Amino acid sequence: KDCLKTETIGKEIFYFKEVNSTNSVAKFLAKNGTDDGAVVLSEVQLNGKGRRGKKWESPSGGVWLSIILKPKISPSKASLITLATGVVVAKTLKAMGVDAKIKWPNDILINNKKVCGILTEAHANYKSVDYVIVGIGIDTNLNLDILPPIIKEGTTSLKKELKKDIDDNEIIYTFLNEFELMYEKFQKEKFEDILNEWRLLTQTIGSYVEIKQPFGKILKGHAVGITNSGALIIESENGELTKVISGECAIKTN
Ligand code: BTN
């Protein structure tokens, strides 16, 4: 169980004690001919990147890794890799014994607290994808007390949830093994299967949400579904349906 069984994902692993960001290293490697499936791992990131230009706190105590992908798919499908990765993380964490849920588009939560974030960076032209970097940050043994208070509040770690030290290697192997299975489905264009798995693992659909959209607009309503391209469908009070491609989603519990 505790080993890597993959053929593509993790065939090459670049391991570092310290880098600025595994996504940046992976991007550099991808541009310079590194193959599909290579993985970059670092114990510490000095300048970890979060979504929307935010910093991602990455001291030792977490799994910080990036996967280089060079899929032969149309660029319009590339964004689905992020949703698919969320499915893989949620399954991995469930196998560790926690009730992990996906919050649209790509946070993984345990008891409503974030335990993992995903940052995908794609490089494509209008007809093909050069490379996609999928960056995953999982708080395994992270000491939450060192996080800035505002982040700490909404964050948890596997160690805190399971009340024991976590074996990072076990998480990494399980994740990469699962990732390869998903990536095979992806390359075979079984997008509908992946979206269905996503639907089963999300806590967003069925909830009342508030979405902060890129230009500051706030959309409120019930999340009723997800489109084939991964957009969230919101039904507002007056019954109007809106598709949201990106934004910050807050789930309202009352
Ligand atoms: C988020 O804002 O939720 C996304 C966080 C993504 C963090 C991971 S850690 C490994 C990879 N390298 C980075 O610099 N960021 C991603």
Boltz pocket constraint, residues with backbone or C-beta under 6 A from the ligand:
constraints:
  - pocket:
      binder: B
      contacts: [[A, 20], [A, 21], [A, 22], [A, 23], [A, 24], [A, 45], [A, 47], [A, 48], [A, 49], [A, 50], [A, 51], [A, 52], [A, 54], [A, 56], [A, 58], [A, 63], [A, 64], [A, 65], [A, 66], [A, 106], [A, 107], [A, 116], [A, 117], [A, 118], [A, 119], [A, 135], [A, 136], [A, 137], [A, 138]]
      max_distance: 6.0
